[in-house]
Amino acid sequence: MEIPDNRIRGVKMLLTGFAGETTISLGTIRLPVIAGGVEKIVDFVVVDRRAPFHAILGRPWIHTMKAVASTYHQCIKFPSPNGIQTIGGCQSASENMLRERITAIAITGPGRNQCTTTRARSQERPRRTGLHR
């Protein structure tokens, strides 16, 4: 992501990956994350390592967003000024990461293969899909 060194703060720490490999972080950085019209400042651990994703949004972000994640429905829902927003999972991104033996949540940005979707509950009525909730 080409982050300037002067933006990275904090203490280096030893991290263990999904496959058991270890790496030392470069520190942390605070960045704004905007989802469904809600902006939150999130602390990210910075590593100098090749990965199929730019960032992992974990439990601290989910908690800050007051969100509820459903692994069964592969989505996350959170309150916003426009009602309840939904971000759906991207199956193709998940399959690509699985092929690389990595499990994570990927969020793609504008101009890339956009897989996330949002929908305000107040603007659209739920449709019957045949899925049990």
C-alpha positions as semicolon CSV with decimal commas, in nm:
position;residue;x (nm);y (nm);z (nm)
1;M;0,000;0,000;0,000
2;E;0,309;0,222;0,007
3;I;0,252;0,373;0,352
4;P;0,507;0,642;0,448
5;D;0,727;0,534;0,741
6;N;0,641;0,848;0,941
7;R;0,273;0,738;0,959
8;I;0,360;0,402;1,121
9;R;0,363;0,417;1,501
10;G;0,394;0,188;1,796
11;V;0,583;-0,119;1,894
12;K;0,687;-0,400;1,663
13;M;0,531;-0,736;1,751
14;L;0,568;-1,097;1,647
15;L;0,271;-1,223;1,444
16;T;0,182;-1,581;1,355
17;G;0,001;-1,644;1,025
18;F;-0,270;-1,896;0,942
19;A;-0,015;-2,151;0,818
20;G;0,207;-2,108;1,127
21;E;0,464;-1,877;0,965
22;T;0,586;-1,582;1,172
23;T;0,668;-1,223;1,081
24;I;0,748;-0,907;1,273
25;S;0,512;-0,613;1,228
26;L;0,640;-0,268;1,136
27;G;0,400;-0,106;1,386
28;T;0,045;0,028;1,363
29;I;-0,135;0,295;1,162
30;R;-0,468;0,470;1,215
31;L;-0,677;0,496;0,899
32;P;-1,036;0,600;0,828
33;V;-1,268;0,323;0,706
34;I;-1,594;0,424;0,540
35;A;-1,872;0,165;0,501
36;G;-2,235;0,241;0,422
37;G;-2,196;0,610;0,502
38;V;-2,037;0,541;0,842
39;E;-1,676;0,651;0,896
40;K;-1,465;0,509;1,179
41;I;-1,095;0,545;1,258
42;V;-0,939;0,199;1,281
43;D;-0,596;0,086;1,404
44;F;-0,424;-0,155;1,163
45;V;-0,110;-0,362;1,221
46;V;0,134;-0,298;0,934
47;V;0,337;-0,585;0,787
48;D;0,573;-0,588;0,492
49;R;0,438;-0,902;0,330
50;R;0,272;-1,001;0,004
51;A;-0,096;-1,084;0,051
52;P;-0,408;-1,117;-0,168
53;F;-0,577;-0,842;0,037
54;H;-0,489;-0,490;0,153
55;A;-0,645;-0,504;0,500
56;I;-0,824;-0,734;0,740
57;L;-1,115;-0,579;0,928
58;G;-1,151;-0,782;1,246
59;R;-1,338;-0,779;1,576
60;P;-1,231;-0,427;1,682
61;W;-1,383;-0,280;1,363
62;I;-1,697;-0,495;1,395
63;H;-1,739;-0,374;1,756
64;T;-1,675;-0,009;1,665
65;M;-1,934;-0,030;1,384
66;K;-2,188;-0,190;1,623
67;A;-2,213;-0,460;1,357
68;V;-2,340;-0,816;1,353
69;A;-2,159;-1,068;1,134
70;S;-2,322;-1,383;0,999
71;T;-2,089;-1,649;0,865
72;Y;-2,389;-1,853;0,750
73;H;-2,526;-1,568;0,536
74;Q;-2,177;-1,437;0,451
75;C;-2,266;-1,079;0,539
76;I;-2,230;-0,813;0,802
77;K;-2,505;-0,570;0,910
78;F;-2,461;-0,242;1,093
79;P;-2,660;0,074;1,172
80;S;-2,606;0,386;0,960
81;P;-2,775;0,726;0,921
82;N;-2,975;0,572;0,632
83;G;-3,092;0,262;0,819
84;I;-2,942;-0,085;0,852
85;Q;-2,666;-0,146;0,595
86;T;-2,558;-0,488;0,467
87;I;-2,219;-0,577;0,323
88;G;-2,224;-0,914;0,150
89;G;-1,932;-1,151;0,120
90;C;-1,753;-1,211;-0,207
91;Q;-1,741;-1,582;-0,288
92;S;-1,487;-1,546;-0,569
93;A;-1,248;-1,353;-0,344
94;S;-1,289;-1,620;-0,075
95;E;-1,212;-1,897;-0,321
96;N;-0,902;-1,715;-0,446
97;M;-0,773;-1,675;-0,091
98;L;-0,850;-2,036;-0,008
99;R;-0,641;-2,140;-0,308
100;E;-0,354;-1,945;-0,155
101;R;-0,418;-2,115;0,181
102;I;-0,528;-1,794;0,348
103;T;-0,856;-1,729;0,525
104;A;-0,957;-1,365;0,565
105;I;-1,223;-1,109;0,482
106;A;-1,144;-0,907;0,171
107;I;-1,301;-0,578;0,089
108;T;-1,228;-0,451;-0,260
109;G;-1,206;-0,085;-0,349
110;P;-1,350;0,118;-0,636
111;G;-1,217;0,027;-0,979
112;R;-1,150;-0,332;-0,882
113;N;-1,373;-0,637;-0,903
114;Q;-1,636;-0,496;-0,666
115;C;-1,798;-0,771;-0,461
116;T;-1,946;-0,583;-0,167
117;T;-2,303;-0,458;-0,168
118;T;-2,491;-0,234;0,072
119;R;-2,862;-0,182;0,114
120;A;-3,051;0,039;0,357
121;R;-3,339;-0,139;0,527
122;S;-3,552;0,177;0,520
123;Q;-3,518;0,203;0,140
124;E;-3,584;-0,154;0,033
125;R;-3,812;-0,423;0,167
126;P;-3,661;-0,768;0,220
127;R;-3,739;-1,024;-0,049
128;R;-3,818;-1,389;0,012
129;T;-3,520;-1,598;-0,089
130;G;-3,613;-1,936;0,046
131;L;-3,338;-1,916;0,308
132;H;-3,433;-1,989;0,667
133;R;-3,323;-1,721;0,911
